[in-house]
Amino acid sequence: MTRGSLGLPRWIVLLAGAGSLVACTERSPVPDPSPKTALVADWNGVEISVDAVDQRILEFPAAERPQPGEDLELWYREQIRQLIVDRQLVEEAENSDLEADPTFALVRHEAEIQITAEQCLASLAAGLEPITASEVRARYDERIGDFSLPERRFAYQIFLRKDSGDSPESALSEARRLRQRILEGEDFRRLASAHSDSESRHRQGSLSWIVRGQLPTGFEEVLFALDEGVPSEPVETRDGVHLFLVDRILPARDLSFDEARPNLEKQLQAEHRAAWTADLEATMVLPDNRLILDREAFGETLRSGDPSAIVLRLNDFELTLEDLRRRVQSAAGSGTTSSPGDHGQVPPGQAAWQELERLRFREQLNAHCDSLDLLDSDLIDRRLEGWTKDRLLTWHRQRRLAELAARDESAMELFYSSNPQLFSESPKWRLRHLTVPLGDDGRVAMSRLERAAQQPGVDLETLQAELGGDLRDLPLQDLNSLGRISSNLPPMIAPLKEGRLSSPYRTDDSLHIFECLERSEGRVHPYDEVRERVVAAYVAQHAQELYQRLSDEILTQGELTIYPEGLSELRKSGLAAREVTVDQLEALLDDLQ
């Protein structure tokens, strides 16, 4: 099984530290291993080949490979350990009962629809003309002034914090003394390591390469006025005093065609794909049984807040506003949950519209390819099988982490008591909303609404009878939900009690005012009621630590044997080495001088 089909999230790859609790022994290599099947380790009879480790490493992005000079043997050992953990979790996941879970079945069905759409799109795009070299060159020549690298400066800083017990001049005086020492020949980096109060002291004060726009304006003006090797005058801020030094300056320059070409090709490919997609949509035949809202109609439905309102219907696919809300929350990784009947959280307009358009295109696409008999069921089944294995592993890993966390009841109770906001029910308001058209003189209507907001006993039905407009009730919802309707609402609604009116506000074409029909006060849920949520939240915040503990627990169930000859084969392959950038090469050359 390759990491590609069963891959763990990237954050897991380098979680475990070098000090694993696993006992590790070395012994003579297995007799006569062939180069392609040489073993690098085994654990309880689970054999790890050089090829398996190579495959794992080949799928790492460059940023996750070792830095030049890092201990490769130690790094390889850690990859071997994590590969064993991966395999053990995969085996457990495949033997688990998760696939029979009804929730898993629903998610799997959604994945099947998405995979089908992707395969359909790939089939239709097979004839899409590739970008030619002449097109790329023409775009470069047309916009040659747009392709440049800004001036870059490699900067260092020393930060001296102003302590409350010291005089205001103390940090400034110390900065001046350090600056003088640098001018007299002492090394800025050594002084930064010894004296700076910033975490950058662990990097000898390095801020790395800086371009304009990365730092606050005041710091930027100082840095970009410095000559190489000359420390700045002390720069005072509220928290302390800064000294800066620029070590190297790379002037702005135009990008050559070869340097600009990769991004140009991506840009042109995206433009061609967008034009092709637009043409494809124009040729699709829509089913008679359909409901497709335009942006204006969708906005009206969104503002109404009716969770059962249908926002999309195509053939057998039907989507309500509530369904859409859940999809948007899931895509955003919000992790929020709602109780049955709690439909108040309306999704943000832009995100909801984008998700609605994505689903519309997906459903149209699948119907189109089905009518043309373009779907490859065998390919879809193979991709779905890979997805199923990967998702089972993800769910099983989360379950193992939750089980591990739940063993420590005192830690769960401490987490609960330290984070009451995570397990509290927010205050909620059930509102009535009056929208009054501006008409010929909106000032008169606004004045009436403002007076009404100050008078107890006035209700919106009375105001509607006087001023006209549209009156509608909104479901019970909290301030976060109200903020998704309008950023004006939370500060206006928060102080409202039952029977009182909010302050009115104006939009481009209408006036708005709200009446509080019901206010539900919040409360902190008892620990026993929300223990599962406590465990889930704890896992989300401590995933790396828990995964390290889980890895150690799995590995200590057996003896890990690492073969020196296999490690030697890995080192010879050189796959782990990160590509050396121009900046790193310059630094290495500087160190040799």
C-alpha positions in Angstrom: 0.0 0.0 0.0 1.5 3.3 -1.0 1.3 6.5 0.9 -0.5 8.0 -2.1 -3.6 5.9 -1.6 -3.5 5.6 2.2 -1.5 8.7 3.1 -1.7 10.2 6.5 -2.1 14.0 6.9 1.2 15.8 6.4 1.3 17.0 10.0 1.8 13.4 11.1 5.0 12.8 9.1 7.5 14.6 11.3 5.6 14.6 14.6 7.6 12.0 16.5 10.8 13.3 18.0 14.2 11.6 17.8 13.8 10.3 21.3 11.2 7.6 20.6 10.6 5.1 23.4 11.0 2.2 21.0 13.8 -0.2 21.7 16.0 -0.4 18.6 18.7 -3.0 18.0 21.1 -3.5 15.1 22.1 -6.9 13.7 23.8 -8.3 10.6 21.9 -7.8 7.3 19.7 -10.4 5.8 21.8 -12.6 3.5 22.1 -11.6 -0.1 19.3 -9.0 -0.3 18.8 -7.8 -3.9 19.1 -4.0 -4.5 15.4 -3.6 -5.3 14.1 -5.6 -2.3 16.8 -4.9 0.4 15.3 -4.8 3.8 16.0 -1.8 6.1 13.9 -2.9 9.1 11.4 -5.4 10.5 9.0 -5.2 13.4 7.3 -8.3 14.7 7.7 -9.9 11.2 6.5 -6.7 9.4 9.3 -6.1 6.9 10.2 -2.6 5.7 12.1 -2.5 2.4 14.3 0.3 1.1 11.8 0.7 -1.7 9.0 1.3 0.7 10.9 4.0 2.5 12.0 5.6 -0.8 8.4 5.7 -2.0 7.3 7.4 1.2 10.1 10.0 0.9 9.4 10.6 -2.8 5.9 11.8 -1.9 7.2 14.4 0.6 7.2 18.0 -0.5 10.7 19.5 -0.5 9.9 21.5 2.7 9.4 18.2 4.7 12.8 16.8 3.7 15.9 17.3 5.9 17.7 20.6 5.9 21.3 20.5 4.5 23.5 19.2 7.3 20.8 17.4 9.3 21.5 14.0 10.6 20.1 11.8 7.8 20.4 8.5 9.7 18.3 9.8 12.6 15.8 11.2 10.1 15.6 7.8 8.2 15.1 6.0 11.5 12.1 8.2 12.3 10.6 7.6 8.8 10.9 3.8 9.3 9.1 4.1 12.7 6.3 6.2 11.2 5.9 3.8 8.3 5.4 0.9 10.7 2.8 3.0 12.6 1.1 3.8 9.3 0.9 0.2 8.4 -0.4 -0.9 11.8 -3.2 1.7 11.7 -4.1 0.7 8.2 -4.5 -2.9 9.2 -6.6 -2.0 12.2 -8.8 0.3 10.1 -9.5 -2.4 7.5 -10.5 -4.8 10.3 -12.7 -2.3 12.1 -16.5 -1.9 12.0 -16.3 1.7 10.7 -17.4 0.9 7.2 -20.8 -0.2 8.5 -21.4 3.1 10.2 -24.4 4.9 8.6 -22.6 8.3 8.7 -19.6 6.8 6.9 -22.0 5.4 4.2 -23.4 8.9 3.7 -19.9 10.4 3.4 -18.8 7.6 1.0 -21.8 8.3 -1.2 -20.9 11.9 -1.4 -17.3 11.0 -2.3 -18.6 8.7 -5.1 -20.6 11.5 -6.6 -17.5 13.8 -6.5 -15.2 11.1 -7.9 -17.7 10.5 -10.7 -17.7 14.2 -11.6 -13.9 14.4 -11.6 -13.7 11.4 -13.9 -16.3 12.9 -16.1 -14.5 16.2 -16.4 -11.2 14.4 -17.1 -12.9 12.5 -20.0 -14.4 15.6 -21.4 -11.1 17.5 -21.1 -9.0 14.8 -22.8 -9.3 16.8 -26.1 -8.4 20.1 -24.5 -5.5 21.7 -26.5 -2.3 22.1 -24.5 -0.6 25.5 -24.0 2.0 26.0 -26.7 5.4 27.5 -26.2 4.6 30.3 -28.6 1.5 31.3 -26.5 3.7 31.4 -23.4 6.3 33.5 -25.1 3.7 35.9 -26.6 2.2 36.5 -23.1 5.7 37.2 -21.7 6.5 39.7 -24.4 3.1 41.3 -24.0 3.5 41.8 -20.3 7.3 41.9 -19.8 7.0 44.8 -17.4 5.0 42.6 -15.0 7.6 40.0 -14.3 10.2 41.1 -11.7 11.6 40.3 -8.4 11.5 43.1 -5.8 14.6 44.2 -3.8 15.4 41.7 -1.0 17.4 42.3 2.1 18.7 39.7 4.6 18.0 41.3 7.9 18.8 40.7 11.6 17.4 42.3 14.7 18.2 42.7 18.4 15.1 43.4 20.6 15.4 44.7 24.1 12.2 44.5 26.1 11.1 47.4 28.3 10.6 45.9 31.8 8.1 47.6 34.0 10.6 47.8 36.9 13.3 49.6 34.9 13.5 53.2 33.9 12.2 54.1 30.4 15.8 54.9 29.3 17.3 51.6 30.4 16.5 49.6 27.2 17.4 52.5 25.0 20.8 53.0 26.8 21.6 49.3 26.4 20.7 49.4 22.7 23.1 52.3 22.2 25.9 50.4 24.0 25.3 47.3 21.8 25.2 49.4 18.6 28.6 51.0 19.6 30.1 47.5 20.2 28.9 46.4 16.7 30.5 49.6 15.1 33.7 48.7 16.9 33.8 45.3 15.2 31.8 42.8 17.4 29.5 40.4 15.6 25.8 41.4 15.4 24.7 37.8 15.3 26.6 36.8 18.4 25.3 39.8 20.3 21.7 38.9 19.2 22.1 35.4 20.5 23.3 36.7 23.9 21.2 39.8 24.5 18.0 39.8 22.3 14.7 39.3 24.1 13.0 38.1 20.8 12.6 34.4 19.9 14.7 35.3 16.8 17.7 35.1 19.2 17.6 31.3 18.6 18.4 32.1 14.9 21.2 34.6 15.8 18.6 37.4 15.4 17.8 36.4 11.8 14.6 37.8 10.2 15.6 36.0 6.9 14.9 37.7 3.5 12.6 40.7 3.7 10.8 42.4 0.9 8.7 45.5 1.1 5.2 44.9 2.6 6.2 42.2 5.1 7.0 44.5 8.1 5.3 47.4 9.7 5.9 50.6 7.8 8.2 52.1 10.4 10.5 49.1 10.5 10.4 48.8 6.7 11.6 52.4 6.3 14.5 51.8 8.6 15.6 48.5 7.0 15.4 49.7 3.5 17.5 52.8 4.3 20.4 50.9 5.8 23.7 50.1 4.1 25.0 46.6 4.3 26.7 45.8 7.6 25.8 49.1 9.3 23.5 48.7 12.4 20.5 51.0 12.6 19.9 53.6 15.2 17.8 52.3 18.1 14.1 52.1 17.1 11.7 52.5 20.0 8.3 50.9 20.2 5.7 50.6 23.0 7.2 47.2 24.1 10.9 47.9 23.7 13.8 48.9 21.5 15.0 47.3 18.2 18.4 47.3 16.5 18.4 46.2 12.8 21.2 45.2 10.5 21.1 44.3 6.8 23.7 41.6 5.9 23.0 41.3 2.2 21.0 43.3 -0.4 19.8 41.7 -3.7 18.5 44.5 -5.9 15.2 44.4 -7.8 15.5 42.8 -11.2 13.4 41.6 -14.1 12.6 37.9 -14.5 14.0 36.2 -17.5 11.6 34.3 -19.7 12.8 30.9 -18.3 12.2 32.2 -14.8 8.7 33.5 -15.5 7.6 30.6 -17.7 6.3 28.2 -15.0 3.9 30.7 -13.6 2.9 31.9 -17.0 2.1 28.4 -18.1 -0.1 27.9 -15.0 -1.9 31.2 -15.6 -2.5 30.4 -19.3 -3.7 26.9 -18.5 -6.2 28.3 -15.9 -7.5 30.8 -18.5 -7.9 28.1 -21.2 -9.6 25.8 -18.7 -12.0 28.5 -17.5 -13.0 29.4 -21.1 -13.4 25.7 -22.0 -15.6 25.1 -18.9 -17.8 28.1 -19.8 -18.3 26.6 -23.3 -19.0 23.2 -21.8 -21.7 24.6 -19.5 -23.4 26.3 -22.4 -23.8 22.9 -24.2 -25.2 20.9 -21.3 -28.9 20.0 -21.5 -30.7 20.8 -18.3 -33.4 18.4 -17.0 -37.0 19.6 -16.9 -37.2 18.8 -13.2 -34.9 21.5 -12.0 -34.7 24.5 -9.6 -31.6 26.7 -10.1 -31.5 30.0 -8.3 -29.7 33.0 -9.7 -27.6 35.2 -7.3 -30.4 37.6 -6.5 -33.0 34.9 -5.8 -30.4 33.0 -3.7 -29.7 36.2 -1.7 -33.4 36.5 -0.9 -33.6 32.9 0.3 -30.5 33.4 2.4 -31.9 36.4 4.1 -35.2 34.7 4.8 -33.4 32.1 6.9 -35.9 29.3 6.2 -33.9 26.1 6.7 -36.3 24.0 4.6 -36.1 26.3 1.5 -35.0 24.4 -1.6 -31.9 26.1 -3.1 -31.1 23.5 -5.8 -32.9 20.7 -7.5 -31.5 18.7 -10.5 -33.0 15.3 -11.3 -32.9 13.3 -8.0 -30.6 15.7 -6.3 -32.3 18.2 -3.9 -30.6 20.6 -1.5 -32.2 22.7 1.2 -30.7 25.9 2.8 -30.0 23.8 6.0 -28.1 21.2 3.9 -26.1 24.0 2.3 -25.3 25.5 5.7 -23.8 22.2 6.9 -21.8 21.7 3.8 -20.3 25.2 4.1 -19.5 24.7 7.8 -17.8 21.3 7.0 -15.8 22.8 4.1 -14.6 25.6 6.4 -13.6 23.1 9.1 -15.7 25.0 11.6 -16.3 22.0 13.7 -19.6 23.6 15.0 -22.5 21.4 15.8 -26.2 22.2 16.1 -28.9 20.4 18.0 -31.9 19.0 16.2 -34.2 21.9 15.2 -31.5 24.5 15.6 -31.5 26.0 12.1 -30.4 29.5 12.9 -26.9 29.5 11.5 -27.1 30.9 8.0 -23.9 30.4 6.0 -21.9 33.4 4.8 -23.3 34.6 1.5 -20.2 34.4 -0.7 -19.1 31.0 0.6 -22.6 29.6 0.4 -23.0 30.9 -3.2 -19.7 29.3 -4.3 -20.6 26.0 -2.7 -24.1 26.1 -4.4 -22.5 26.8 -7.8 -20.0 24.0 -7.3 -22.8 21.5 -6.6 -24.9 22.8 -9.5 -22.0 22.3 -11.9 -21.2 18.9 -10.4 -24.8 17.6 -10.8 -25.1 19.0 -14.3 -21.7 17.4 -15.3 -22.6 13.9 -14.0 -26.0 14.0 -15.8 -24.3 15.2 -19.0 -21.6 12.4 -19.0 -24.1 9.8 -18.1 -26.2 10.8 -21.1 -23.1 10.5 -23.3 -22.0 7.2 -21.7 -18.6 8.6 -20.8 -18.3 7.3 -17.3 -15.7 4.5 -16.7 -17.3 2.5 -13.8 -14.1 0.4 -13.3 -12.0 3.5 -12.8 -14.5 5.1 -10.5 -14.7 1.9 -8.4 -10.8 1.8 -8.1 -10.7 5.5 -7.0 -13.5 5.0 -4.6 -11.8 2.0 -3.1 -8.7 4.1 -2.5 -10.8 6.9 -1.0 -12.5 4.4 1.3 -9.2 3.0 2.6 -7.9 6.5 3.2 -11.0 7.7 5.0 -11.3 4.6 7.1 -7.7 5.2 8.2 -8.5 8.8 9.1 -11.6 7.9 11.1 -9.8 5.0 12.8 -6.8 7.2 13.7 -9.2 9.8 15.2 -10.9 7.1 17.2 -7.6 5.8 18.6 -6.5 9.3 19.5 -9.9 9.8 21.3 -9.6 6.6 23.2 -6.0 7.5 24.2 -7.1 10.9 25.4 -10.2 9.6 27.3 -8.1 7.4 29.5 -6.9 10.4 31.4 -10.1 11.6 33.1 -8.3 14.2 35.1 -6.9 15.8 31.9 -10.3 15.8 30.4 -11.9 17.5 33.4 -9.1 20.1 33.5 -9.5 20.9 29.8 -13.2 21.3 30.4 -12.8 23.6 33.3 -10.1 25.6 31.4 -12.2 26.1 28.3 -15.8 26.8 29.4 -16.5 28.8 26.2 -16.2 25.6 24.2 -18.9 23.9 26.1 -21.4 26.7 26.7 -24.7 27.4 25.0 -24.6 31.0 23.8 -27.6 33.3 24.4 -30.0 33.3 21.5 -32.7 35.6 20.2 -35.8 35.0 18.2 -36.4 38.2 16.2 -39.0 39.9 14.0 -37.5 41.9 11.1 -39.2 44.9 9.5 -37.8 46.1 6.2 -39.1 49.5 5.1 -38.4 50.8 1.5 -36.7 54.2 1.5 -39.4 55.9 -0.6 -39.2 59.6 -1.5 -38.0 60.7 2.0 -36.3 58.1 4.0 -35.4 60.6 6.7 -39.0 60.7 7.9 -39.3 57.0 8.2 -35.9 56.7 9.9 -36.9 59.3 12.4 -40.0 57.4 13.3 -38.1 54.2 13.7 -35.5 55.9 15.9 -38.3 57.2 18.2 -40.0 53.8 18.3 -36.7 52.2 19.4 -36.7 54.4 22.5 -40.3 53.8 23.5 -41.3 50.7 25.4 -44.4 48.9 24.2 -44.1 49.8 20.5 -44.1 46.6 18.3 -43.2 46.1 14.6 -46.8 45.3 13.5 -47.7 48.9 14.6 -44.8 50.3 12.7 -45.6 48.3 9.6 -49.2 49.6 9.7 -47.8 53.1 9.7 -44.8 52.8 7.3 -45.5 49.7 5.2 -42.7 47.3 4.4 -42.1 43.6 4.8 -42.4 41.9 8.2 -41.0 38.4 8.8 -40.0 36.3 11.7 -36.5 34.8 12.1 -35.6 31.6 13.9 -33.9 31.4 17.3 -30.2 32.1 16.7 -27.0 33.3 18.4 -24.9 36.4 17.7 -22.5 34.5 15.4 -25.4 33.5 13.3 -26.8 37.0 13.2 -23.4 38.3 12.2 -23.6 36.2 9.1 -26.8 37.9 8.1 -25.4 41.4 8.7 -22.3 42.6 10.6 -24.6 45.4 12.0 -26.7 42.9 14.0 -24.6 41.5 16.9 -23.9 44.9 18.6 -27.5 46.0 18.2 -29.1 42.7 19.3 -26.8 41.8 22.2 -28.5 44.1 24.7 -32.1 43.4 23.6 -34.6 42.1 26.1 -37.9 40.5 25.1 -40.4 43.1 23.7 -37.8 45.7 22.9 -36.8 47.1 19.5 -33.2 47.5 18.1 -31.8 50.7 16.8 -32.7 51.0 13.1 -30.1 51.0 10.3 -30.1 51.9 6.6 -28.9 50.0 3.5 -28.8 51.3 -0.1 -32.6 50.9 -0.7 -34.3 50.2 2.7 -34.4 50.7 6.4 -34.2 47.8 8.9 -35.3 47.3 12.5 -35.7 44.2 14.7 -38.0 43.3 17.6 -36.9 40.7 20.2 -39.7 38.2 20.6 -37.7 35.8 22.8 -34.3 35.7 24.5 -32.8 32.4 25.6 -30.0 32.9 28.1 -26.8 30.8 27.7 -25.5 28.2 30.1 -22.4 26.0 30.6 -23.3 22.4 29.9 -22.4 20.0 32.7 -19.3 17.9 32.1 -21.2 14.6 32.0 -23.4 16.0 29.2 -20.6 17.0 26.9 -17.8 14.6 27.7 -17.6 13.4 24.1 -17.3 17.0 22.9 -14.6 17.6 25.5 -12.6 14.6 24.2 -13.0 15.7 20.6 -11.9 19.2 21.4 -9.0 18.0 23.4 -7.9 15.7 20.5 -8.2 18.6 18.0 -5.9 20.8 20.2 -3.4 18.1 21.2 -3.3 15.9 18.1 0.5 16.0 17.7 1.2 15.1 21.2 -1.4 12.3 21.2 -0.1 10.9 17.9 3.4 10.7 19.4 2.0 8.8 22.3 0.0 6.5 20.1 3.1 5.8 17.9 5.2 5.0 20.9 2.4 2.7 22.3 2.2 0.8 19.0 6.0 0.5 18.5 6.6 -0.8 22.0 4.4 -3.7 21.3 7.3 -5.4 19.5 11.0 -5.2 18.7 12.2 -2.9 16.0 15.3 -4.2 14.2 17.0 -1.8 11.8 19.6 -3.2 9.3 22.8 -1.1 8.8 23.1 -2.2 5.2 19.5 -1.0 4.5 20.3 2.4 6.0 23.4 2.6 3.9 21.2 2.0 0.8 18.9 4.8 1.8 21.7 7.2 2.3 23.2 6.3 -1.1 19.8 7.0 -2.8 19.9 10.7 -1.7 16.2 11.0 -2.0 15.8 12.6 1.4 18.0 15.6 0.6 16.2 18.8 0.1 17.0 20.7 -3.1 19.5 23.5 -2.2 18.1 26.9 -3.1 20.1 29.8 -4.4 19.9 31.5 -1.0 21.1 28.3 0.8 23.9 27.9 -1.6 25.0 31.5 -1.0 25.0 30.8 2.7 27.0 27.7 2.3 29.6 29.5 0.2 29.8 32.3 2.8 30.5 29.7 5.5 33.4 28.3 3.5 35.0 31.7 3.0 
